[in-house]
Amino acid sequence: MKAIKDTDLIFSKQDVDRIVASYEKRLSFLEKQVKRLEAVLTQRDAEIAKKDAYISVLESRIVELEKALKAPVKTSKNSSSRPSSDYKSNKLDGEDPQKKKRKTGHSQGGRNLHNNPNQIFEMKLTTCPDCGGSLEEDAQTLHTSYDKVELPEVHPIVTRVHLYKCCCVKCGFVGICPAPVGYEPGSPFSDSIAQELIDLKYNHFMSYKRLSSYMRDRFQIDVSQGAIASIFRRSQNRFDTRVNEILGRIRQSRLVCSDETSARVNGKNEWEWVFQNEEVALHVIRSNRGAAVIEEVMAGHRPQFWVSDLYSSQQGHGEEWQICLAHQLRDCEYSIQEGEVYFSWRLKRLFLKAIALHKRRHHSSILSHLGQWQRRLENELSEILEFEPETSSGKRLKKRYLKHGNSLFTFLQDPQAVPATNNGSERAIRLSTIYRRVTGGFRSDWGKQFFASVRSVVNTGQKQNLTPRQSIQRTLGTQQSSFLNQPASA
């Protein structure tokens, strides 16, 4: 092996400078690489933090969705959903449908005999069906009586009017004989046809096409769809007269109950409002769901009592406010199904007790202790609200009644006049909801106005013990002052 000499380990200055420069260049490159990697790590840390935050959001959303899956299904029993949307299970095989109880006086079924039959057949035997012997008339007794009801064939009554003109020989004036009263020139269709069409359209929800076909098949009258619309538009003024009378009553009423539902007009969403009490009912359709509609209708009048749900636009329009307890019962039922048993169950029992008191409002034991009953209910409500609910729906109920608890039992100030629920408004607006679902809405502004006028007249007539047809007949008739036969409440 060759030995290394000391002279071989000696570097020249140029070699040393070259080696140092190489190492410095390498070090600079490595420092740049480190900085680049540090920047990449910083960027990765930011992305990881961002994704961790997104994962946290997704985890909270998963918790919400799992909670929603466990939440009870909203039905007409625990929410404001319509009963038709409830799920109906199949009837079990062999299960008998629930039978109606037999009415008193109908021991063998059937119906009561008509009070004024058009004809009577007295069917008596003259000979014995067995042996052929003669039978005395005095020996026969009535065995059974029954009616057979038929509809007569309906034919229109067509009256033709001939108006003659004549030229006066003395002065040359050409005169035309005036038409008899009620038979003036114009539309060939009288008020009786308008009554029939309005009743079928707005009480039975028949389309224009079906109306035209029905009038031709049933009454042998050809009425085009355009003619039907013209008849409705001509009737608008007479209905407006009734609506103005109803509006005047509303603006003088001591009690007003209100509710609203959606309406479809010209492909846009609008709102149908109802304002009603024991005497009258007013319907209006507006594009706004805000409090401005109520201010327009009431025109500055503040009734002593206002009954509605908890919708914010319905608040603050009366001296006293009664919250609909029927809505609160459904909300309590939903909270109970969600798992808030103790708190919501006690609230539900309290509201049922309040409604039972209103149903017994005519009893002297209730009327003589109204203030005591109201204080008792309010004290029980305060005790319930001291409990801390666990579910979200229970917490919402507690927050609601801490804010509006003093308006739950207002009806006890005058239970004879103020209802505990807003069911009257719900019933008044129910047919409007059915009409919207059947027809799809309105295609013109005058159509929505005429519909609201008809509903106002018909619902008010029902409060005056009139049938829908009678209300329409009186509106289109000449007795304009006999529609509202009760004075408005002061």
GUMIKE-324413 format. One record per residue (C-alpha): residue in one letter; x, y, z; residue number from 1. Coordinates in steps of 0.05 Angstrom, whole numbers. Example, Ala and Ser with C-alpha at 12.3 -4.5 7.8 and 13.67 -1.06 7.14 Angstrom:
# GUMIKE-324413
{"a"; {246; -90; 156}; 1}
{"s"; {273; -21; 143}; 2}
***
This chain:
# GUMIKE-324413
{"m"; {0; 0; 0}; 1}
{"k"; {26; 68; -20}; 2}
{"a"; {39; 116; 37}; 3}
{"i"; {10; 187; 35}; 4}
{"k"; {59; 241; 42}; 5}
{"d"; {46; 306; 82}; 6}
{"t"; {57; 345; 20}; 7}
{"d"; {-5; 313; -12}; 8}
{"l"; {-52; 344; 42}; 9}
{"i"; {-32; 415; 29}; 10}
{"f"; {-83; 455; -12}; 11}
{"s"; {-68; 517; -49}; 12}
{"k"; {-105; 582; -33}; 13}
{"q"; {-143; 577; -98}; 14}
{"d"; {-167; 508; -81}; 15}
{"v"; {-191; 531; -13}; 16}
{"d"; {-229; 590; -41}; 17}
{"r"; {-261; 545; -93}; 18}
{"i"; {-283; 495; -40}; 19}
{"v"; {-311; 549; 6}; 20}
{"a"; {-350; 581; -51}; 21}
{"s"; {-379; 513; -69}; 22}
{"y"; {-402; 502; 2}; 23}
{"e"; {-431; 572; 7}; 24}
{"k"; {-470; 561; -57}; 25}
{"r"; {-496; 494; -31}; 26}
{"l"; {-515; 526; 35}; 27}
{"s"; {-553; 582; 0}; 28}
{"f"; {-591; 532; -41}; 29}
{"l"; {-610; 492; 21}; 30}
{"e"; {-633; 555; 57}; 31}
{"k"; {-679; 572; -1}; 32}
{"q"; {-706; 501; -1}; 33}
{"v"; {-720; 506; 74}; 34}
{"k"; {-757; 573; 65}; 35}
{"r"; {-798; 543; 8}; 36}
{"l"; {-815; 482; 50}; 37}
{"e"; {-834; 527; 109}; 38}
{"a"; {-881; 567; 63}; 39}
{"v"; {-912; 502; 39}; 40}
{"l"; {-921; 478; 111}; 41}
{"t"; {-953; 545; 129}; 42}
{"q"; {-1001; 539; 71}; 43}
{"r"; {-1017; 467; 89}; 44}
{"d"; {-1030; 487; 162}; 45}
{"a"; {-1079; 541; 138}; 46}
{"e"; {-1115; 491; 93}; 47}
{"i"; {-1118; 440; 150}; 48}
{"a"; {-1147; 493; 197}; 49}
{"k"; {-1198; 513; 144}; 50}
{"k"; {-1219; 441; 134}; 51}
{"d"; {-1222; 429; 209}; 52}
{"a"; {-1271; 488; 214}; 53}
{"y"; {-1312; 460; 156}; 54}
{"i"; {-1312; 391; 188}; 55}
{"s"; {-1337; 424; 252}; 56}
{"v"; {-1394; 457; 213}; 57}
{"l"; {-1412; 391; 180}; 58}
{"e"; {-1412; 355; 246}; 59}
{"s"; {-1459; 406; 276}; 60}
{"r"; {-1503; 400; 214}; 61}
{"i"; {-1504; 324; 221}; 62}
{"v"; {-1526; 332; 293}; 63}
{"e"; {-1583; 379; 270}; 64}
{"l"; {-1605; 330; 216}; 65}
{"e"; {-1604; 271; 263}; 66}
{"k"; {-1645; 312; 311}; 67}
{"a"; {-1693; 330; 255}; 68}
{"l"; {-1700; 257; 236}; 69}
{"k"; {-1720; 242; 307}; 70}
{"a"; {-1769; 301; 310}; 71}
{"p"; {-1843; 284; 305}; 72}
{"v"; {-1878; 291; 238}; 73}
{"k"; {-1920; 353; 233}; 74}
{"t"; {-1994; 337; 225}; 75}
{"s"; {-2060; 374; 234}; 76}
{"k"; {-2059; 351; 306}; 77}
{"n"; {-1993; 385; 325}; 78}
{"s"; {-1986; 441; 275}; 79}
{"s"; {-2025; 485; 226}; 80}
{"s"; {-2021; 433; 171}; 81}
{"r"; {-2086; 418; 135}; 82}
{"p"; {-2119; 351; 153}; 83}
{"s"; {-2117; 328; 80}; 84}
{"s"; {-2041; 325; 84}; 85}
{"d"; {-2041; 275; 142}; 86}
{"y"; {-2019; 204; 127}; 87}
{"k"; {-2076; 155; 126}; 88}
{"s"; {-2060; 83; 142}; 89}
{"n"; {-2095; 25; 108}; 90}
{"k"; {-2155; -5; 143}; 91}
{"l"; {-2142; -74; 171}; 92}
{"d"; {-2179; -132; 139}; 93}
{"g"; {-2243; -147; 175}; 94}
{"e"; {-2244; -80; 210}; 95}
{"d"; {-2313; -49; 211}; 96}
{"p"; {-2317; 25; 194}; 97}
{"q"; {-2341; 70; 249}; 98}
{"k"; {-2416; 73; 245}; 99}
{"k"; {-2455; 136; 259}; 100}
{"k"; {-2503; 135; 317}; 101}
{"r"; {-2575; 128; 297}; 102}
{"k"; {-2613; 193; 306}; 103}
{"t"; {-2671; 200; 354}; 104}
{"g"; {-2737; 185; 318}; 105}
{"h"; {-2703; 144; 264}; 106}
{"s"; {-2711; 75; 297}; 107}
{"q"; {-2719; 42; 229}; 108}
{"g"; {-2678; 90; 188}; 109}
{"g"; {-2705; 132; 132}; 110}
{"r"; {-2725; 206; 134}; 111}
{"n"; {-2782; 248; 158}; 112}
{"l"; {-2842; 255; 113}; 113}
{"h"; {-2851; 319; 74}; 114}
{"n"; {-2899; 369; 106}; 115}
{"n"; {-2933; 389; 41}; 116}
{"p"; {-2933; 334; -12}; 117}
{"n"; {-2957; 352; -82}; 118}
{"q"; {-2999; 289; -89}; 119}
{"i"; {-3020; 232; -45}; 120}
{"f"; {-3037; 161; -66}; 121}
{"e"; {-3088; 128; -19}; 122}
{"m"; {-3078; 55; -35}; 123}
{"k"; {-3132; 11; -5}; 124}
{"l"; {-3151; -61; -18}; 125}
{"t"; {-3219; -75; -49}; 126}
{"t"; {-3212; -151; -52}; 127}
{"c"; {-3174; -201; -11}; 128}
{"p"; {-3109; -222; -45}; 129}
{"d"; {-3117; -292; -16}; 130}
{"c"; {-3189; -312; -27}; 131}
{"g"; {-3215; -256; -71}; 132}
{"g"; {-3269; -235; -22}; 133}
{"s"; {-3292; -162; -18}; 134}
{"l"; {-3262; -117; 36}; 135}
{"e"; {-3296; -60; 72}; 136}
{"e"; {-3263; 8; 68}; 137}
{"d"; {-3275; 23; 142}; 138}
{"a"; {-3239; -40; 163}; 139}
{"q"; {-3173; -19; 133}; 140}
{"t"; {-3118; 15; 174}; 141}
{"l"; {-3056; 52; 151}; 142}
{"h"; {-2997; 4; 146}; 143}
{"t"; {-2940; 49; 123}; 144}
{"s"; {-2927; 117; 92}; 145}
{"y"; {-2867; 139; 51}; 146}
{"d"; {-2848; 193; 1}; 147}
{"k"; {-2821; 189; -69}; 148}
{"v"; {-2785; 254; -89}; 149}
{"e"; {-2774; 274; -161}; 150}
{"l"; {-2746; 336; -194}; 151}
{"p"; {-2788; 370; -247}; 152}
{"e"; {-2762; 384; -316}; 153}
{"v"; {-2735; 455; -317}; 154}
{"h"; {-2747; 500; -377}; 155}
{"p"; {-2726; 573; -383}; 156}
{"i"; {-2779; 627; -385}; 157}
{"v"; {-2764; 669; -447}; 158}
{"t"; {-2799; 736; -452}; 159}
{"r"; {-2794; 773; -517}; 160}
{"v"; {-2805; 848; -518}; 161}
{"h"; {-2827; 886; -580}; 162}
{"l"; {-2817; 961; -575}; 163}
{"y"; {-2855; 1000; -627}; 164}
{"k"; {-2840; 1069; -653}; 165}
{"c"; {-2887; 1118; -686}; 166}
{"c"; {-2882; 1185; -721}; 167}
{"c"; {-2929; 1239; -697}; 168}
{"v"; {-2971; 1266; -755}; 169}
{"k"; {-2980; 1333; -720}; 170}
{"c"; {-2907; 1351; -701}; 171}
{"g"; {-2867; 1298; -737}; 172}
{"f"; {-2833; 1272; -673}; 173}
{"v"; {-2814; 1198; -676}; 174}
{"g"; {-2828; 1166; -608}; 175}
{"i"; {-2807; 1097; -582}; 176}
{"c"; {-2849; 1062; -530}; 177}
{"p"; {-2810; 1051; -465}; 178}
{"a"; {-2794; 981; -443}; 179}
{"p"; {-2831; 950; -384}; 180}
{"v"; {-2796; 954; -316}; 181}
{"g"; {-2746; 898; -309}; 182}
{"y"; {-2744; 884; -383}; 183}
{"e"; {-2700; 940; -408}; 184}
{"p"; {-2654; 929; -468}; 185}
{"g"; {-2585; 901; -453}; 186}
{"s"; {-2562; 833; -431}; 187}
{"p"; {-2613; 777; -444}; 188}
{"f"; {-2595; 744; -378}; 189}
{"s"; {-2635; 764; -317}; 190}
{"d"; {-2616; 766; -244}; 191}
{"s"; {-2642; 695; -233}; 192}
{"i"; {-2589; 669; -281}; 193}
{"a"; {-2536; 712; -247}; 194}
{"q"; {-2556; 682; -180}; 195}
{"e"; {-2549; 612; -206}; 196}
{"l"; {-2481; 625; -238}; 197}
{"i"; {-2452; 660; -178}; 198}
{"d"; {-2476; 605; -131}; 199}
{"l"; {-2446; 550; -174}; 200}
{"k"; {-2381; 587; -187}; 201}
{"y"; {-2364; 612; -117}; 202}
{"n"; {-2400; 563; -72}; 203}
{"h"; {-2389; 499; -113}; 204}
{"f"; {-2325; 519; -149}; 205}
{"m"; {-2347; 502; -220}; 206}
{"s"; {-2302; 527; -276}; 207}
{"y"; {-2326; 573; -332}; 208}
{"k"; {-2326; 515; -381}; 209}
{"r"; {-2367; 470; -335}; 210}
{"l"; {-2415; 528; -320}; 211}
{"s"; {-2428; 538; -394}; 212}
{"s"; {-2439; 464; -405}; 213}
{"y"; {-2483; 458; -343}; 214}
{"m"; {-2529; 515; -363}; 215}
{"r"; {-2538; 485; -432}; 216}
{"d"; {-2552; 414; -407}; 217}
{"r"; {-2594; 432; -345}; 218}
{"f"; {-2633; 494; -367}; 219}
{"q"; {-2626; 493; -443}; 220}
{"i"; {-2592; 562; -442}; 221}
{"d"; {-2531; 577; -483}; 222}
{"v"; {-2484; 621; -442}; 223}
{"s"; {-2413; 629; -466}; 224}
{"q"; {-2354; 635; -419}; 225}
{"g"; {-2345; 708; -438}; 226}
{"a"; {-2419; 722; -423}; 227}
{"i"; {-2411; 690; -355}; 228}
{"a"; {-2352; 736; -339}; 229}
{"s"; {-2393; 796; -362}; 230}
{"i"; {-2450; 775; -317}; 231}
{"f"; {-2403; 773; -257}; 232}
{"r"; {-2374; 841; -274}; 233}
{"r"; {-2443; 872; -279}; 234}
{"s"; {-2461; 844; -211}; 235}
{"q"; {-2399; 874; -178}; 236}
{"n"; {-2431; 941; -160}; 237}
{"r"; {-2489; 910; -122}; 238}
{"f"; {-2441; 866; -83}; 239}
{"d"; {-2397; 926; -69}; 240}
{"t"; {-2458; 959; -36}; 241}
{"r"; {-2464; 901; 12}; 242}
{"v"; {-2389; 899; 25}; 243}
{"n"; {-2389; 973; 43}; 244}
{"e"; {-2445; 959; 92}; 245}
{"i"; {-2404; 902; 123}; 246}
{"l"; {-2342; 946; 125}; 247}
{"g"; {-2380; 999; 163}; 248}
{"r"; {-2401; 947; 215}; 249}
{"i"; {-2329; 922; 222}; 250}
{"r"; {-2305; 993; 235}; 251}
{"q"; {-2355; 1001; 291}; 252}
{"s"; {-2346; 932; 323}; 253}
{"r"; {-2324; 920; 394}; 254}
{"l"; {-2294; 853; 374}; 255}
{"v"; {-2255; 835; 311}; 256}
{"c"; {-2224; 766; 296}; 257}
{"s"; {-2174; 763; 239}; 258}
{"d"; {-2135; 712; 198}; 259}
{"e"; {-2102; 707; 130}; 260}
{"t"; {-2084; 656; 77}; 261}
{"s"; {-2047; 656; 12}; 262}
{"a"; {-2080; 672; -55}; 263}
{"r"; {-2055; 665; -126}; 264}
{"v"; {-2069; 725; -172}; 265}
{"n"; {-2040; 731; -243}; 266}
{"g"; {-1985; 682; -227}; 267}
{"k"; {-1964; 720; -164}; 268}
{"n"; {-1973; 705; -91}; 269}
{"e"; {-2021; 750; -53}; 270}
{"w"; {-2059; 745; 13}; 271}
{"e"; {-2132; 739; 30}; 272}
{"w"; {-2151; 769; 96}; 273}
{"v"; {-2214; 758; 136}; 274}
{"f"; {-2242; 804; 190}; 275}
{"q"; {-2302; 776; 226}; 276}
{"n"; {-2344; 771; 290}; 277}
{"e"; {-2412; 744; 309}; 278}
{"e"; {-2448; 791; 261}; 279}
{"v"; {-2407; 801; 198}; 280}
{"a"; {-2348; 775; 158}; 281}
{"l"; {-2305; 816; 111}; 282}
{"h"; {-2256; 787; 60}; 283}
{"v"; {-2203; 827; 24}; 284}
{"i"; {-2146; 804; -21}; 285}
{"r"; {-2082; 846; -21}; 286}
{"s"; {-2011; 837; -46}; 287}
{"n"; {-1985; 854; 23}; 288}
{"r"; {-1986; 811; 86}; 289}
{"g"; {-1964; 868; 131}; 290}
{"a"; {-2000; 910; 183}; 291}
{"a"; {-2015; 962; 130}; 292}
{"v"; {-2074; 919; 106}; 293}
{"i"; {-2106; 920; 175}; 294}
{"e"; {-2095; 995; 181}; 295}
{"e"; {-2128; 1005; 114}; 296}
{"v"; {-2189; 963; 132}; 297}
{"m"; {-2198; 990; 203}; 298}
{"a"; {-2186; 1063; 182}; 299}
{"g"; {-2163; 1084; 252}; 300}
{"h"; {-2215; 1044; 291}; 301}
{"r"; {-2187; 1004; 350}; 302}
{"p"; {-2236; 952; 375}; 303}
{"q"; {-2235; 934; 448}; 304}
{"f"; {-2217; 861; 433}; 305}
{"w"; {-2175; 833; 377}; 306}
{"v"; {-2170; 757; 367}; 307}
{"s"; {-2115; 727; 323}; 308}
{"d"; {-2055; 681; 321}; 309}
{"l"; {-1984; 703; 339}; 310}
{"y"; {-1966; 731; 271}; 311}
{"s"; {-1932; 798; 283}; 312}
{"s"; {-1976; 838; 235}; 313}
{"q"; {-2037; 817; 275}; 314}
{"q"; {-2011; 847; 340}; 315}
{"g"; {-2026; 915; 369}; 316}
{"h"; {-2092; 932; 334}; 317}
{"g"; {-2140; 927; 393}; 318}
{"e"; {-2143; 951; 464}; 319}
{"e"; {-2139; 879; 487}; 320}
{"w"; {-2110; 819; 450}; 321}
{"q"; {-2134; 747; 455}; 322}
{"i"; {-2085; 695; 428}; 323}
{"c"; {-2118; 635; 393}; 324}
{"l"; {-2113; 578; 443}; 325}
{"a"; {-2126; 526; 389}; 326}
{"h"; {-2059; 543; 357}; 327}
{"q"; {-2025; 537; 425}; 328}
{"l"; {-2054; 468; 437}; 329}
{"r"; {-2024; 443; 372}; 330}
{"d"; {-1956; 473; 388}; 331}
{"c"; {-1958; 440; 457}; 332}
{"e"; {-1976; 373; 425}; 333}
{"y"; {-1916; 378; 378}; 334}
{"s"; {-1871; 394; 437}; 335}
{"i"; {-1898; 334; 475}; 336}
{"q"; {-1884; 288; 416}; 337}
{"e"; {-1814; 316; 412}; 338}
{"g"; {-1801; 294; 484}; 339}
{"e"; {-1819; 354; 526}; 340}
{"v"; {-1869; 317; 568}; 341}
{"y"; {-1875; 352; 635}; 342}
{"f"; {-1871; 426; 614}; 343}
{"s"; {-1913; 422; 550}; 344}
{"w"; {-1962; 373; 580}; 345}
{"r"; {-1978; 421; 637}; 346}
{"l"; {-1986; 478; 587}; 347}
{"k"; {-2034; 436; 544}; 348}
{"r"; {-2076; 418; 605}; 349}
{"l"; {-2079; 491; 624}; 350}
{"f"; {-2103; 512; 555}; 351}
{"l"; {-2155; 456; 554}; 352}
{"k"; {-2181; 481; 621}; 353}
{"a"; {-2186; 552; 593}; 354}
{"i"; {-2225; 528; 532}; 355}
{"a"; {-2271; 486; 576}; 356}
{"l"; {-2285; 549; 618}; 357}
{"h"; {-2305; 586; 554}; 358}
{"k"; {-2352; 531; 534}; 359}
{"r"; {-2385; 536; 603}; 360}
{"r"; {-2388; 612; 599}; 361}
{"h"; {-2464; 613; 607}; 362}
{"h"; {-2462; 580; 676}; 363}
{"s"; {-2473; 627; 734}; 364}
{"s"; {-2415; 596; 772}; 365}
{"i"; {-2368; 620; 717}; 366}
{"l"; {-2399; 688; 705}; 367}
{"s"; {-2398; 707; 779}; 368}
{"h"; {-2324; 692; 788}; 369}
{"l"; {-2291; 714; 723}; 370}
{"g"; {-2235; 753; 756}; 371}
{"q"; {-2220; 696; 803}; 372}
{"w"; {-2217; 645; 746}; 373}
{"q"; {-2170; 691; 706}; 374}
{"r"; {-2123; 700; 765}; 375}
{"r"; {-2122; 626; 778}; 376}
{"l"; {-2103; 610; 706}; 377}
{"e"; {-2049; 664; 705}; 378}
{"n"; {-2020; 639; 770}; 379}
{"e"; {-2017; 568; 743}; 380}
{"l"; {-1983; 594; 681}; 381}
{"s"; {-1931; 629; 723}; 382}
{"e"; {-1917; 565; 761}; 383}
{"i"; {-1908; 526; 696}; 384}
{"l"; {-1860; 578; 668}; 385}
{"e"; {-1814; 570; 728}; 386}
{"f"; {-1796; 501; 701}; 387}
{"e"; {-1738; 498; 652}; 388}
{"p"; {-1755; 457; 590}; 389}
{"e"; {-1703; 413; 556}; 390}
{"t"; {-1723; 410; 483}; 391}
{"s"; {-1718; 467; 433}; 392}
{"s"; {-1794; 469; 422}; 393}
{"g"; {-1805; 473; 497}; 394}
{"k"; {-1755; 531; 503}; 395}
{"r"; {-1791; 567; 446}; 396}
{"l"; {-1858; 559; 482}; 397}
{"k"; {-1829; 586; 547}; 398}
{"k"; {-1799; 646; 512}; 399}
{"r"; {-1865; 658; 476}; 400}
{"y"; {-1908; 657; 539}; 401}
{"l"; {-1859; 698; 580}; 402}
{"k"; {-1871; 752; 528}; 403}
{"h"; {-1945; 743; 511}; 404}
{"g"; {-1972; 706; 571}; 405}
{"n"; {-2017; 764; 592}; 406}
{"s"; {-2057; 756; 527}; 407}
{"l"; {-2076; 682; 535}; 408}
{"f"; {-2137; 690; 579}; 409}
{"t"; {-2165; 757; 557}; 410}
{"f"; {-2230; 724; 538}; 411}
{"l"; {-2249; 719; 611}; 412}
{"q"; {-2259; 794; 613}; 413}
{"d"; {-2322; 782; 571}; 414}
{"p"; {-2331; 708; 555}; 415}
{"q"; {-2400; 720; 525}; 416}
{"a"; {-2371; 761; 468}; 417}
{"v"; {-2297; 743; 463}; 418}
{"p"; {-2278; 673; 438}; 419}
{"a"; {-2220; 634; 467}; 420}
{"t"; {-2198; 611; 397}; 421}
{"n"; {-2196; 640; 328}; 422}
{"n"; {-2233; 581; 298}; 423}
{"g"; {-2288; 626; 271}; 424}
{"s"; {-2237; 660; 225}; 425}
{"e"; {-2208; 592; 205}; 426}
{"r"; {-2278; 568; 185}; 427}
{"a"; {-2292; 633; 147}; 428}
{"i"; {-2228; 626; 106}; 429}
{"r"; {-2231; 551; 95}; 430}
{"l"; {-2272; 553; 31}; 431}
{"s"; {-2224; 604; 3}; 432}
{"t"; {-2168; 555; 13}; 433}
{"i"; {-2208; 500; -21}; 434}
{"y"; {-2225; 547; -79}; 435}
{"r"; {-2151; 563; -89}; 436}
{"r"; {-2133; 489; -90}; 437}
{"v"; {-2189; 472; -139}; 438}
{"t"; {-2183; 531; -188}; 439}
{"g"; {-2110; 551; -179}; 440}
{"g"; {-2127; 624; -165}; 441}
{"f"; {-2148; 685; -204}; 442}
{"r"; {-2126; 712; -272}; 443}
{"s"; {-2151; 784; -263}; 444}
{"d"; {-2156; 837; -209}; 445}
{"w"; {-2231; 844; -216}; 446}
{"g"; {-2238; 769; -208}; 447}
{"k"; {-2204; 769; -140}; 448}
{"q"; {-2244; 830; -117}; 449}
{"f"; {-2310; 798; -138}; 450}
{"f"; {-2292; 733; -103}; 451}
{"a"; {-2276; 770; -39}; 452}
{"s"; {-2342; 807; -44}; 453}
{"v"; {-2382; 743; -54}; 454}
{"r"; {-2347; 709; 5}; 455}
{"s"; {-2361; 770; 49}; 456}
{"v"; {-2434; 769; 31}; 457}
{"v"; {-2443; 694; 38}; 458}
{"n"; {-2406; 688; 104}; 459}
{"t"; {-2442; 748; 133}; 460}
{"g"; {-2508; 718; 110}; 461}
{"q"; {-2493; 654; 147}; 462}
{"k"; {-2484; 694; 210}; 463}
{"q"; {-2553; 724; 196}; 464}
{"n"; {-2583; 654; 188}; 465}
{"l"; {-2586; 658; 113}; 466}
{"t"; {-2565; 604; 64}; 467}
{"p"; {-2512; 623; 12}; 468}
{"r"; {-2565; 625; -43}; 469}
{"q"; {-2610; 670; -1}; 470}
{"s"; {-2552; 717; 12}; 471}
{"i"; {-2538; 722; -63}; 472}
{"q"; {-2612; 732; -78}; 473}
{"r"; {-2618; 789; -28}; 474}
{"t"; {-2556; 822; -55}; 475}
{"l"; {-2581; 820; -127}; 476}
{"g"; {-2652; 837; -105}; 477}
{"t"; {-2684; 904; -92}; 478}
{"q"; {-2689; 901; -16}; 479}
{"q"; {-2622; 933; -2}; 480}
{"s"; {-2636; 950; 71}; 481}
{"s"; {-2656; 880; 96}; 482}
{"f"; {-2589; 844; 91}; 483}
{"l"; {-2561; 861; 160}; 484}
{"n"; {-2617; 854; 209}; 485}
{"q"; {-2577; 863; 273}; 486}
{"p"; {-2546; 927; 300}; 487}
{"a"; {-2471; 931; 305}; 488}
{"s"; {-2440; 925; 374}; 489}
{"a"; {-2422; 991; 404}; 490}
***
